[in-house]
Amino acid sequence: MLTPIEIQNKIFKSSGLGYDKKDVDNFVTEVLQSYEALYREKMELGDKINVLTEGLQYYKTIEKTLQKALVLAEKPAEETKAE
């Protein structure tokens, strides 16, 4: 994936009958600004995914612990009923 810096530093060769340099520069600037915003958003969303994944793992661990506690509590409860 291109970085905003790579877009900003891109230099196009010029030729006698090429495009207007100002138009190309203005368009590249516009593309760069849009791309920078998307790039930042992607990075932020990646960080958010990592935080949410860690939170999910935490709750899965709690769930497993609760399931084990329930299984351990069932045996004495059944024994008490039987008595």
N, CA, C and O atoms as a CHARMM CRD file, in Angstrom:
* protein
*
  332
    1    1 MET  N      0.84700  -1.17200   0.00000 PROA 1      0.00000
    2    1 MET  CA     0.00000   0.00000   0.00000 PROA 1      0.00000
    3    1 MET  C      0.89400   1.23700   0.00000 PROA 1      0.00000
    4    1 MET  O      1.85900   1.32200   0.75900 PROA 1      0.00000
    5    2 LEU  N      0.56500   2.16400  -0.83800 PROA 2      0.00000
    6    2 LEU  CA     1.30900   3.42100  -0.88700 PROA 2      0.00000
    7    2 LEU  C      1.10300   4.19800   0.39800 PROA 2      0.00000
    8    2 LEU  O      0.04000   4.13900   1.01700 PROA 2      0.00000
    9    3 THR  N      2.12700   4.91900   0.78400 PROA 3      0.00000
   10    3 THR  CA     1.98600   5.81200   1.93100 PROA 3      0.00000
   11    3 THR  C      1.75300   7.22600   1.41300 PROA 3      0.00000
   12    3 THR  O      2.08100   7.52900   0.26600 PROA 3      0.00000
   13    4 PRO  N      1.19400   8.08400   2.24400 PROA 4      0.00000
   14    4 PRO  CA     1.00900   9.47500   1.81600 PROA 4      0.00000
   15    4 PRO  C      2.31800  10.14400   1.41300 PROA 4      0.00000
   16    4 PRO  O      2.33700  10.98000   0.50900 PROA 4      0.00000
   17    5 ILE  N      3.40000   9.78500   2.07100 PROA 5      0.00000
   18    5 ILE  CA     4.71500  10.37600   1.74600 PROA 5      0.00000
   19    5 ILE  C      5.14100   9.98000   0.33700 PROA 5      0.00000
   20    5 ILE  O      5.68200  10.80400  -0.40200 PROA 5      0.00000
   21    6 GLU  N      4.90100   8.72900  -0.04100 PROA 6      0.00000
   22    6 GLU  CA     5.26800   8.27500  -1.38900 PROA 6      0.00000
   23    6 GLU  C      4.48400   9.03900  -2.45300 PROA 6      0.00000
   24    6 GLU  O      5.02900   9.38800  -3.50100 PROA 6      0.00000
   25    7 ILE  N      3.22200   9.29400  -2.18700 PROA 7      0.00000
   26    7 ILE  CA     2.40900  10.06000  -3.14300 PROA 7      0.00000
   27    7 ILE  C      2.93600  11.48700  -3.22900 PROA 7      0.00000
   28    7 ILE  O      3.07500  12.04600  -4.31700 PROA 7      0.00000
   29    8 GLN  N      3.23000  12.07300  -2.06100 PROA 8      0.00000
   30    8 GLN  CA     3.69900  13.45000  -2.02100 PROA 8      0.00000
   31    8 GLN  C      5.03200  13.60400  -2.75200 PROA 8      0.00000
   32    8 GLN  O      5.27000  14.62900  -3.39100 PROA 8      0.00000
   33    9 ASN  N      5.89200  12.61100  -2.66600 PROA 9      0.00000
   34    9 ASN  CA     7.22700  12.70800  -3.26500 PROA 9      0.00000
   35    9 ASN  C      7.29100  12.23500  -4.71700 PROA 9      0.00000
   36    9 ASN  O      8.35600  12.30000  -5.33100 PROA 9      0.00000
   37   10 LYS  N      6.19200  11.76700  -5.27200 PROA 10     0.00000
   38   10 LYS  CA     6.17600  11.27300  -6.65200 PROA 10     0.00000
   39   10 LYS  C      6.45100  12.42300  -7.61500 PROA 10     0.00000
   40   10 LYS  O      5.82000  13.47600  -7.53700 PROA 10     0.00000
   41   11 ILE  N      7.39300  12.21100  -8.51700 PROA 11     0.00000
   42   11 ILE  CA     7.73200  13.21600  -9.52100 PROA 11     0.00000
   43   11 ILE  C      7.46000  12.60500 -10.89800 PROA 11     0.00000
   44   11 ILE  O      7.92300  11.50700 -11.20900 PROA 11     0.00000
   45   12 PHE  N      6.70700  13.33400 -11.70400 PROA 12     0.00000
   46   12 PHE  CA     6.37200  12.87200 -13.04300 PROA 12     0.00000
   47   12 PHE  C      7.32700  13.52500 -14.04600 PROA 12     0.00000
   48   12 PHE  O      7.68900  14.69400 -13.91800 PROA 12     0.00000
   49   13 LYS  N      7.71700  12.74200 -15.03300 PROA 13     0.00000
   50   13 LYS  CA     8.56500  13.27800 -16.09100 PROA 13     0.00000
   51   13 LYS  C      7.71600  14.20100 -16.96200 PROA 13     0.00000
   52   13 LYS  O      6.53400  13.94300 -17.18700 PROA 13     0.00000
   53   14 SER  N      8.31500  15.25000 -17.43500 PROA 14     0.00000
   54   14 SER  CA     7.56800  16.17000 -18.29600 PROA 14     0.00000
   55   14 SER  C      8.01500  15.99800 -19.73900 PROA 14     0.00000
   56   14 SER  O      9.16300  15.66900 -20.03400 PROA 14     0.00000
   57   15 SER  N      7.05600  16.23600 -20.61900 PROA 15     0.00000
   58   15 SER  CA     7.37700  16.19800 -22.04300 PROA 15     0.00000
   59   15 SER  C      6.74100  17.42000 -22.68400 PROA 15     0.00000
   60   15 SER  O      5.87400  18.06200 -22.09000 PROA 15     0.00000
   61   16 GLY  N      7.16400  17.73200 -23.86800 PROA 16     0.00000
   62   16 GLY  CA     6.69500  18.94100 -24.54000 PROA 16     0.00000
   63   16 GLY  C      5.18700  19.03100 -24.69700 PROA 16     0.00000
   64   16 GLY  O      4.62200  20.11700 -24.56300 PROA 16     0.00000
   65   17 LEU  N      4.52600  17.92200 -24.97700 PROA 17     0.00000
   66   17 LEU  CA     3.09300  17.96300 -25.22900 PROA 17     0.00000
   67   17 LEU  C      2.29500  17.28000 -24.12800 PROA 17     0.00000
   68   17 LEU  O      1.19100  16.79200 -24.37200 PROA 17     0.00000
   69   18 GLY  N      2.83900  17.24100 -22.93500 PROA 18     0.00000
   70   18 GLY  CA     2.18300  16.55000 -21.82300 PROA 18     0.00000
   71   18 GLY  C      1.06200  17.37800 -21.19700 PROA 18     0.00000
   72   18 GLY  O      0.64000  18.39700 -21.74300 PROA 18     0.00000
   73   19 TYR  N      0.60300  16.92500 -20.06100 PROA 19     0.00000
   74   19 TYR  CA    -0.44800  17.60600 -19.32200 PROA 19     0.00000
   75   19 TYR  C      0.08100  18.87600 -18.68700 PROA 19     0.00000
   76   19 TYR  O      1.28800  19.05300 -18.52000 PROA 19     0.00000
   77   20 ASP  N     -0.85600  19.76700 -18.33200 PROA 20     0.00000
   78   20 ASP  CA    -0.49900  21.00200 -17.64700 PROA 20     0.00000
   79   20 ASP  C      0.03100  20.65500 -16.25000 PROA 20     0.00000
   80   20 ASP  O     -0.65500  19.99900 -15.46500 PROA 20     0.00000
   81   21 LYS  N      1.23600  21.09300 -15.95300 PROA 21     0.00000
   82   21 LYS  CA     1.90000  20.74600 -14.70100 PROA 21     0.00000
   83   21 LYS  C      1.08000  21.20500 -13.48900 PROA 21     0.00000
   84   21 LYS  O      0.99900  20.47200 -12.50300 PROA 21     0.00000
   85   22 LYS  N      0.48200  22.37300 -13.53400 PROA 22     0.00000
   86   22 LYS  CA    -0.30600  22.87200 -12.40300 PROA 22     0.00000
   87   22 LYS  C     -1.53700  22.00100 -12.16300 PROA 22     0.00000
   88   22 LYS  O     -1.88600  21.71600 -11.01800 PROA 22     0.00000
   89   23 ASP  N     -2.18500  21.58500 -13.23300 PROA 23     0.00000
   90   23 ASP  CA    -3.35600  20.71400 -13.09100 PROA 23     0.00000
   91   23 ASP  C     -2.97200  19.38000 -12.45100 PROA 23     0.00000
   92   23 ASP  O     -3.67100  18.88000 -11.56900 PROA 23     0.00000
   93   24 VAL  N     -1.86200  18.81600 -12.90100 PROA 24     0.00000
   94   24 VAL  CA    -1.39800  17.53600 -12.34500 PROA 24     0.00000
   95   24 VAL  C     -1.02600  17.72300 -10.87500 PROA 24     0.00000
   96   24 VAL  O     -1.39700  16.90300 -10.03500 PROA 24     0.00000
   97   25 ASP  N     -0.30200  18.78400 -10.56100 PROA 25     0.00000
   98   25 ASP  CA     0.09500  19.04400  -9.17900 PROA 25     0.00000
   99   25 ASP  C     -1.12800  19.24400  -8.28300 PROA 25     0.00000
  100   25 ASP  O     -1.16700  18.73100  -7.16500 PROA 25     0.00000
  101   26 ASN  N     -2.10600  19.97300  -8.76000 PROA 26     0.00000
  102   26 ASN  CA    -3.32400  20.20400  -7.97200 PROA 26     0.00000
  103   26 ASN  C     -4.07700  18.88900  -7.73600 PROA 26     0.00000
  104   26 ASN  O     -4.57700  18.63700  -6.64000 PROA 26     0.00000
  105   27 PHE  N     -4.15000  18.06900  -8.76600 PROA 27     0.00000
  106   27 PHE  CA    -4.84400  16.79000  -8.63000 PROA 27     0.00000
  107   27 PHE  C     -4.10800  15.86800  -7.66300 PROA 27     0.00000
  108   27 PHE  O     -4.73400  15.21100  -6.83100 PROA 27     0.00000
  109   28 VAL  N     -2.78400  15.81700  -7.76900 PROA 28     0.00000
  110   28 VAL  CA    -1.99900  14.98000  -6.87000 PROA 28     0.00000
  111   28 VAL  C     -2.17100  15.46200  -5.42700 PROA 28     0.00000
  112   28 VAL  O     -2.25600  14.64200  -4.51300 PROA 28     0.00000
  113   29 THR  N     -2.22300  16.74600  -5.21500 PROA 29     0.00000
  114   29 THR  CA    -2.44300  17.30000  -3.87200 PROA 29     0.00000
  115   29 THR  C     -3.80400  16.87200  -3.33400 PROA 29     0.00000
  116   29 THR  O     -3.93200  16.48700  -2.17100 PROA 29     0.00000
  117   30 GLU  N     -4.80400  16.94300  -4.18200 PROA 30     0.00000
  118   30 GLU  CA    -6.15900  16.53800  -3.77800 PROA 30     0.00000
  119   30 GLU  C     -6.20600  15.03200  -3.44900 PROA 30     0.00000
  120   30 GLU  O     -6.80500  14.63000  -2.45200 PROA 30     0.00000
  121   31 VAL  N     -5.58200  14.22600  -4.28100 PROA 31     0.00000
  122   31 VAL  CA    -5.51800  12.78100  -4.04100 PROA 31     0.00000
  123   31 VAL  C     -4.76100  12.50900  -2.74600 PROA 31     0.00000
  124   31 VAL  O     -5.17300  11.66500  -1.95000 PROA 31     0.00000
  125   32 LEU  N     -3.66700  13.21300  -2.53600 PROA 32     0.00000
  126   32 LEU  CA    -2.86000  13.04300  -1.33100 PROA 32     0.00000
  127   32 LEU  C     -3.66800  13.33400  -0.07700 PROA 32     0.00000
  128   32 LEU  O     -3.59900  12.57100   0.88600 PROA 32     0.00000
  129   33 GLN  N     -4.43100  14.41900  -0.06800 PROA 33     0.00000
  130   33 GLN  CA    -5.22400  14.77900   1.10300 PROA 33     0.00000
  131   33 GLN  C     -6.29100  13.72100   1.39600 PROA 33     0.00000
  132   33 GLN  O     -6.49700  13.34100   2.54800 PROA 33     0.00000
  133   34 SER  N     -6.95300  13.25800   0.36500 PROA 34     0.00000
  134   34 SER  CA    -7.97500  12.22200   0.54600 PROA 34     0.00000
  135   34 SER  C     -7.33200  10.92400   1.03400 PROA 34     0.00000
  136   34 SER  O     -7.84900  10.26400   1.93500 PROA 34     0.00000
  137   35 TYR  N     -6.21800  10.57300   0.43800 PROA 35     0.00000
  138   35 TYR  CA    -5.52700   9.33500   0.80200 PROA 35     0.00000
  139   35 TYR  C     -5.00400   9.39800   2.23600 PROA 35     0.00000
  140   35 TYR  O     -5.07200   8.40700   2.96400 PROA 35     0.00000
  141   36 GLU  N     -4.48400  10.55500   2.64300 PROA 36     0.00000
  142   36 GLU  CA    -3.99400  10.71500   4.01400 PROA 36     0.00000
  143   36 GLU  C     -5.11500  10.46100   5.01200 PROA 36     0.00000
  144   36 GLU  O     -4.91300   9.78400   6.02000 PROA 36     0.00000
  145   37 ALA  N     -6.30200  11.00700   4.73400 PROA 37     0.00000
  146   37 ALA  CA    -7.44000  10.81600   5.63300 PROA 37     0.00000
  147   37 ALA  C     -7.81200   9.33500   5.71100 PROA 37     0.00000
  148   37 ALA  O     -8.05900   8.81600   6.80000 PROA 37     0.00000
  149   38 LEU  N     -7.85200   8.66200   4.58200 PROA 38     0.00000
  150   38 LEU  CA    -8.17200   7.23400   4.56300 PROA 38     0.00000
  151   38 LEU  C     -7.09400   6.40800   5.25100 PROA 38     0.00000
  152   38 LEU  O     -7.40200   5.45000   5.96000 PROA 38     0.00000
  153   39 TYR  N     -5.84200   6.77100   5.04600 PROA 39     0.00000
  154   39 TYR  CA    -4.71800   6.06100   5.64800 PROA 39     0.00000
  155   39 TYR  C     -4.77600   6.17300   7.16700 PROA 39     0.00000
  156   39 TYR  O     -4.60000   5.18400   7.87800 PROA 39     0.00000
  157   40 ARG  N     -5.02500   7.39500   7.66200 PROA 40     0.00000
  158   40 ARG  CA    -5.14600   7.60200   9.11400 PROA 40     0.00000
  159   40 ARG  C     -6.31300   6.80400   9.68200 PROA 40     0.00000
  160   40 ARG  O     -6.19500   6.17200  10.73200 PROA 40     0.00000
  161   41 GLU  N     -7.44500   6.84000   8.97200 PROA 41     0.00000
  162   41 GLU  CA    -8.62800   6.10500   9.42600 PROA 41     0.00000
  163   41 GLU  C     -8.33800   4.60300   9.47500 PROA 41     0.00000
  164   41 GLU  O     -8.75000   3.92300  10.41500 PROA 41     0.00000
  165   42 LYS  N     -7.63800   4.08900   8.47800 PROA 42     0.00000
  166   42 LYS  CA    -7.28100   2.67000   8.45600 PROA 42     0.00000
  167   42 LYS  C     -6.41500   2.31300   9.65800 PROA 42     0.00000
  168   42 LYS  O     -6.63100   1.28400  10.29900 PROA 42     0.00000
  169   43 MET  N     -5.44600   3.15200   9.95900 PROA 43     0.00000
  170   43 MET  CA    -4.56300   2.90300  11.09800 PROA 43     0.00000
  171   43 MET  C     -5.35800   2.93000  12.41000 PROA 43     0.00000
  172   43 MET  O     -5.16500   2.07400  13.27400 PROA 43     0.00000
  173   44 GLU  N     -6.24500   3.90900  12.55300 PROA 44     0.00000
  174   44 GLU  CA    -7.06600   4.01700  13.75600 PROA 44     0.00000
  175   44 GLU  C     -7.98800   2.80700  13.90300 PROA 44     0.00000
  176   44 GLU  O     -8.15800   2.28300  15.00400 PROA 44     0.00000
  177   45 LEU  N     -8.57900   2.37000  12.80100 PROA 45     0.00000
  178   45 LEU  CA    -9.46500   1.21000  12.85100 PROA 45     0.00000
  179   45 LEU  C     -8.68700  -0.06300  13.18100 PROA 45     0.00000
  180   45 LEU  O     -9.19000  -0.94100  13.88200 PROA 45     0.00000
  181   46 GLY  N     -7.46600  -0.15600  12.67400 PROA 46     0.00000
  182   46 GLY  CA    -6.62100  -1.30400  13.02500 PROA 46     0.00000
  183   46 GLY  C     -6.32500  -1.34100  14.51500 PROA 46     0.00000
  184   46 GLY  O     -6.36400  -2.40100  15.14000 PROA 46     0.00000
  185   47 ASP  N     -6.02900  -0.17300  15.08100 PROA 47     0.00000
  186   47 ASP  CA    -5.79100  -0.09400  16.52600 PROA 47     0.00000
  187   47 ASP  C     -7.05100  -0.46300  17.30000 PROA 47     0.00000
  188   47 ASP  O     -6.99200  -1.16700  18.30800 PROA 47     0.00000
  189   48 LYS  N     -8.18100   0.01900  16.81800 PROA 48     0.00000
  190   48 LYS  CA    -9.46100  -0.27000  17.48400 PROA 48     0.00000
  191   48 LYS  C     -9.76300  -1.77200  17.43400 PROA 48     0.00000
  192   48 LYS  O    -10.25800  -2.33900  18.40700 PROA 48     0.00000
  193   49 ILE  N     -9.46800  -2.40400  16.31300 PROA 49     0.00000
  194   49 ILE  CA    -9.68000  -3.85700  16.18500 PROA 49     0.00000
  195   49 ILE  C     -8.81700  -4.59500  17.20600 PROA 49     0.00000
  196   49 ILE  O     -9.27600  -5.54900  17.83500 PROA 49     0.00000
  197   50 ASN  N     -7.57700  -4.16000  17.37000 PROA 50     0.00000
  198   50 ASN  CA    -6.69200  -4.80900  18.34300 PROA 50     0.00000
  199   50 ASN  C     -7.23200  -4.68300  19.75700 PROA 50     0.00000
  200   50 ASN  O     -7.21100  -5.65000  20.51800 PROA 50     0.00000
  201   51 VAL  N     -7.71400  -3.50100  20.11500 PROA 51     0.00000
  202   51 VAL  CA    -8.26900  -3.28500  21.45500 PROA 51     0.00000
  203   51 VAL  C     -9.50200  -4.15800  21.66100 PROA 51     0.00000
  204   51 VAL  O     -9.65500  -4.78900  22.70700 PROA 51     0.00000
  205   52 LEU  N    -10.37800  -4.19300  20.66300 PROA 52     0.00000
  206   52 LEU  CA   -11.59800  -4.99200  20.77900 PROA 52     0.00000
  207   52 LEU  C    -11.29500  -6.48900  20.83100 PROA 52     0.00000
  208   52 LEU  O    -11.96900  -7.23600  21.54000 PROA 52     0.00000
  209   53 THR  N    -10.29200  -6.92200  20.08900 PROA 53     0.00000
  210   53 THR  CA    -9.89800  -8.32900  20.11600 PROA 53     0.00000
  211   53 THR  C     -9.37200  -8.71200  21.49400 PROA 53     0.00000
  212   53 THR  O     -9.68400  -9.78700  22.00600 PROA 53     0.00000
  213   54 GLU  N     -8.57800  -7.83600  22.08900 PROA 54     0.00000
  214   54 GLU  CA    -8.07600  -8.09000  23.44200 PROA 54     0.00000
  215   54 GLU  C     -9.23400  -8.15800  24.43800 PROA 54     0.00000
  216   54 GLU  O     -9.24700  -9.02400  25.31300 PROA 54     0.00000
  217   55 GLY  N    -10.20700  -7.25000  24.31000 PROA 55     0.00000
  218   55 GLY  CA   -11.37300  -7.25900  25.18500 PROA 55     0.00000
  219   55 GLY  C    -12.17800  -8.53300  25.02100 PROA 55     0.00000
  220   55 GLY  O    -12.64100  -9.11500  26.00300 PROA 55     0.00000
  221   56 LEU  N    -12.34200  -8.96100  23.79400 PROA 56     0.00000
  222   56 LEU  CA   -13.07800 -10.19100  23.52100 PROA 56     0.00000
  223   56 LEU  C    -12.37500 -11.38400  24.14800 PROA 56     0.00000
  224   56 LEU  O    -13.02300 -12.25300  24.73000 PROA 56     0.00000
  225   57 GLN  N    -11.06800 -11.42900  24.03500 PROA 57     0.00000
  226   57 GLN  CA   -10.29600 -12.51800  24.63600 PROA 57     0.00000
  227   57 GLN  C    -10.47200 -12.52900  26.15100 PROA 57     0.00000
  228   57 GLN  O    -10.58800 -13.59500  26.75700 PROA 57     0.00000
  229   58 TYR  N    -10.49300 -11.35300  26.76100 PROA 58     0.00000
  230   58 TYR  CA   -10.69600 -11.22600  28.20300 PROA 58     0.00000
  231   58 TYR  C    -12.04100 -11.83300  28.61200 PROA 58     0.00000
  232   58 TYR  O    -12.12200 -12.59200  29.57700 PROA 58     0.00000
  233   59 TYR  N    -13.09200 -11.48900  27.86800 PROA 59     0.00000
  234   59 TYR  CA   -14.42200 -12.00300  28.20200 PROA 59     0.00000
  235   59 TYR  C    -14.55600 -13.49800  27.92000 PROA 59     0.00000
  236   59 TYR  O    -15.30700 -14.18900  28.60900 PROA 59     0.00000
  237   60 LYS  N    -13.84800 -14.00000  26.92900 PROA 60     0.00000
  238   60 LYS  CA   -13.85200 -15.44700  26.67500 PROA 60     0.00000
  239   60 LYS  C    -13.19200 -16.19200  27.83200 PROA 60     0.00000
  240   60 LYS  O    -13.63500 -17.27400  28.21800 PROA 60     0.00000
  241   61 THR  N    -12.13600 -15.60600  28.37800 PROA 61     0.00000
  242   61 THR  CA   -11.46600 -16.21100  29.53200 PROA 61     0.00000
  243   61 THR  C    -12.40800 -16.24400  30.73200 PROA 61     0.00000
  244   61 THR  O    -12.48400 -17.24700  31.44100 PROA 61     0.00000
  245   62 ILE  N    -13.11900 -15.15400  30.95200 PROA 62     0.00000
  246   62 ILE  CA   -14.09500 -15.10700  32.05500 PROA 62     0.00000
  247   62 ILE  C    -15.18400 -16.15000  31.84200 PROA 62     0.00000
  248   62 ILE  O    -15.59300 -16.82900  32.78300 PROA 62     0.00000
  249   63 GLU  N    -15.65000 -16.27400  30.60600 PROA 63     0.00000
  250   63 GLU  CA   -16.69200 -17.26300  30.29700 PROA 63     0.00000
  251   63 GLU  C    -16.21300 -18.67300  30.62800 PROA 63     0.00000
  252   63 GLU  O    -16.95500 -19.44300  31.23700 PROA 63     0.00000
  253   64 LYS  N    -15.00800 -19.01900  30.24600 PROA 64     0.00000
  254   64 LYS  CA   -14.47100 -20.35300  30.53000 PROA 64     0.00000
  255   64 LYS  C    -14.37400 -20.58600  32.03400 PROA 64     0.00000
  256   64 LYS  O    -14.69300 -21.66900  32.52400 PROA 64     0.00000
  257   65 THR  N    -13.93200 -19.56100  32.76300 PROA 65     0.00000
  258   65 THR  CA   -13.81800 -19.67400  34.21300 PROA 65     0.00000
  259   65 THR  C    -15.19000 -19.90300  34.84200 PROA 65     0.00000
  260   65 THR  O    -15.33000 -20.73000  35.74200 PROA 65     0.00000
  261   66 LEU  N    -16.19400 -19.18000  34.37700 PROA 66     0.00000
  262   66 LEU  CA   -17.55500 -19.35200  34.90100 PROA 66     0.00000
  263   66 LEU  C    -18.10900 -20.73100  34.57300 PROA 66     0.00000
  264   66 LEU  O    -18.79400 -21.34100  35.39500 PROA 66     0.00000
  265   67 GLN  N    -17.81700 -21.21700  33.38400 PROA 67     0.00000
  266   67 GLN  CA   -18.28000 -22.56100  33.01300 PROA 67     0.00000
  267   67 GLN  C    -17.65000 -23.61600  33.92000 PROA 67     0.00000
  268   67 GLN  O    -18.32700 -24.54700  34.35600 PROA 67     0.00000
  269   68 LYS  N    -16.37200 -23.47200  34.19800 PROA 68     0.00000
  270   68 LYS  CA   -15.69800 -24.42300  35.09900 PROA 68     0.00000
  271   68 LYS  C    -16.30200 -24.34000  36.50200 PROA 68     0.00000
  272   68 LYS  O    -16.51100 -25.36200  37.15500 PROA 68     0.00000
  273   69 ALA  N    -16.57900 -23.12400  36.95800 PROA 69     0.00000
  274   69 ALA  CA   -17.16100 -22.95300  38.29100 PROA 69     0.00000
  275   69 ALA  C    -18.54700 -23.59300  38.36400 PROA 69     0.00000
  276   69 ALA  O    -18.90000 -24.19000  39.38100 PROA 69     0.00000
  277   70 LEU  N    -19.32200 -23.47400  37.30700 PROA 70     0.00000
  278   70 LEU  CA   -20.64800 -24.08700  37.28000 PROA 70     0.00000
  279   70 LEU  C    -20.54800 -25.60800  37.31800 PROA 70     0.00000
  280   70 LEU  O    -21.30600 -26.26200  38.03400 PROA 70     0.00000
  281   71 VAL  N    -19.63700 -26.16100  36.56700 PROA 71     0.00000
  282   71 VAL  CA   -19.45400 -27.61400  36.55900 PROA 71     0.00000
  283   71 VAL  C    -19.04300 -28.09100  37.95100 PROA 71     0.00000
  284   71 VAL  O    -19.54700 -29.10900  38.42600 PROA 71     0.00000
  285   72 LEU  N    -18.14000 -27.37600  38.60500 PROA 72     0.00000
  286   72 LEU  CA   -17.70000 -27.74200  39.95100 PROA 72     0.00000
  287   72 LEU  C    -18.83900 -27.59800  40.96900 PROA 72     0.00000
  288   72 LEU  O    -18.90900 -28.36700  41.92800 PROA 72     0.00000
  289   73 ALA  N    -19.71800 -26.63300  40.76900 PROA 73     0.00000
  290   73 ALA  CA   -20.82400 -26.40900  41.70100 PROA 73     0.00000
  291   73 ALA  C    -21.94400 -27.43400  41.49500 PROA 73     0.00000
  292   73 ALA  O    -22.69200 -27.72600  42.42800 PROA 73     0.00000
  293   74 GLU  N    -22.06500 -27.97500  40.29100 PROA 74     0.00000
  294   74 GLU  CA   -23.13900 -28.93700  40.01300 PROA 74     0.00000
  295   74 GLU  C    -22.95900 -30.23000  40.81200 PROA 74     0.00000
  296   74 GLU  O    -23.93700 -30.77400  41.32300 PROA 74     0.00000
  297   75 LYS  N    -21.74600 -30.72000  40.92800 PROA 75     0.00000
  298   75 LYS  CA   -21.50000 -31.98500  41.61300 PROA 75     0.00000
  299   75 LYS  C    -21.93400 -31.92300  43.07700 PROA 75     0.00000
  300   75 LYS  O    -22.68300 -32.80200  43.50400 PROA 75     0.00000
  301   76 PRO  N    -21.50600 -30.93500  43.87400 PROA 76     0.00000
  302   76 PRO  CA   -21.98400 -30.87300  45.25700 PROA 76     0.00000
  303   76 PRO  C    -23.49200 -30.65800  45.35000 PROA 76     0.00000
  304   76 PRO  O    -24.13600 -31.15700  46.27300 PROA 76     0.00000
  305   77 ALA  N    -24.04800 -29.92600  44.40600 PROA 77     0.00000
  306   77 ALA  CA   -25.49800 -29.70400  44.41600 PROA 77     0.00000
  307   77 ALA  C    -26.23200 -31.02900  44.19100 PROA 77     0.00000
  308   77 ALA  O    -27.23400 -31.30000  44.85200 PROA 77     0.00000
  309   78 GLU  N    -25.74700 -31.84300  43.27400 PROA 78     0.00000
  310   78 GLU  CA   -26.36500 -33.12900  43.01300 PROA 78     0.00000
  311   78 GLU  C    -26.20800 -34.06600  44.21800 PROA 78     0.00000
  312   78 GLU  O    -27.12600 -34.81000  44.56400 PROA 78     0.00000
  313   79 GLU  N    -25.03700 -34.01500  44.84400 PROA 79     0.00000
  314   79 GLU  CA   -24.80300 -34.83700  46.01800 PROA 79     0.00000
  315   79 GLU  C    -25.72900 -34.43400  47.17600 PROA 79     0.00000
  316   79 GLU  O    -26.23900 -35.28000  47.91200 PROA 79     0.00000
  317   80 THR  N    -25.92600 -33.13300  47.31000 PROA 80     0.00000
  318   80 THR  CA   -26.82800 -32.63700  48.36500 PROA 80     0.00000
  319   80 THR  C    -28.25800 -33.07700  48.09700 PROA 80     0.00000
  320   80 THR  O    -28.97200 -33.44900  49.02800 PROA 80     0.00000
  321   81 LYS  N    -28.68500 -33.04400  46.84800 PROA 81     0.00000
  322   81 LYS  CA   -30.02900 -33.48900  46.49300 PROA 81     0.00000
  323   81 LYS  C    -30.19000 -34.98700  46.79800 PROA 81     0.00000
  324   81 LYS  O    -31.21300 -35.42500  47.32400 PROA 81     0.00000
  325   82 ALA  N    -29.16800 -35.74100  46.45800 PROA 82     0.00000
  326   82 ALA  CA   -29.23500 -37.18300  46.65100 PROA 82     0.00000
  327   82 ALA  C    -29.34000 -37.54600  48.13700 PROA 82     0.00000
  328   82 ALA  O    -30.00000 -38.52200  48.49300 PROA 82     0.00000
  329   83 GLU  N    -28.68800 -36.76200  48.99800 PROA 83     0.00000
  330   83 GLU  CA   -28.74100 -37.02600  50.42900 PROA 83     0.00000
  331   83 GLU  C    -30.10600 -36.64900  50.94300 PROA 83     0.00000
  332   83 GLU  O    -30.37600 -36.78900  52.13600 PROA 83     0.00000
